[in-house]
Amino acid sequence: MKILKDRIIKDGIIEKDILKVDNFLNHQIDVELLNEIGKE
């Protein structure tokens, strides 16, 4: 899951006590990222 960890560090947004990842997981799914995670 290193690829996911790296992506969270790169593109995750911290607002108060909440880590937001909706820019690549929830609202705008990055299919290539999910395919790479699935390979692990």
C-alpha positions in Angstrom: 0.0 0.0 0.0 3.0 2.3 -0.4 1.5 3.8 -3.5 -1.7 4.8 -1.5 0.4 6.2 1.4 2.5 8.2 -1.1 -0.7 9.6 -2.8 -2.2 10.5 0.6 0.9 12.4 1.6 1.0 14.1 -1.8 -2.6 15.0 -2.4 -4.4 14.5 1.0 -5.7 17.7 2.6 -5.9 18.1 6.4 -8.8 20.3 7.7 -8.8 20.5 11.4 -8.8 16.8 12.5 -10.1 15.4 9.2 -7.9 14.0 6.4 -9.7 14.6 3.1 -8.9 12.4 0.1 -12.0 13.1 -1.9 -10.0 14.7 -4.7 -8.8 11.2 -5.8 -10.8 8.5 -3.9 -14.3 9.6 -3.2 -15.6 12.1 -5.7 -13.0 11.9 -8.4 -11.9 8.3 -8.5 -8.3 7.8 -9.9 -8.8 4.5 -11.7 -5.1 4.0 -12.3 -4.3 4.4 -8.6 -7.0 1.8 -7.7 -5.6 -0.6 -10.3 -2.1 -0.3 -8.8 -3.5 -0.8 -5.3 -5.3 -3.9 -6.5 -2.1 -5.4 -7.8 -0.5 -5.3 -4.3 
